[in-house]
Amino acid sequence: MTKGLKNAWEIEAGKMRRRDLTKEETAAIGEEMLKGMLVPDMDQRRRKSVIRTAIDSVRPGRKVQAGR
């Protein structure tokens, strides 16, 4: 995967959270790429779900589900 693709996903994640990502959150997105959970030909809903899960996995505090 290209660095440009990773940067695009990080920008998308920043827009989802409406803030800059931390180093840990950026690393979590990279780990999902390495595990093969985040691939270029995913549909948008699934991609956002994987990114959201990766970011939430490294954030301290309570794990909050969307819609609650």
PyMOL commands that set and color helices and strands:
alter all, ss='L'
color gray80, all
select helices_A, chain A and resi 3-17+23-35+44-58
alter helices_A, ss='H'
color red, helices_A
deselect
rebuild
show_as cartoon
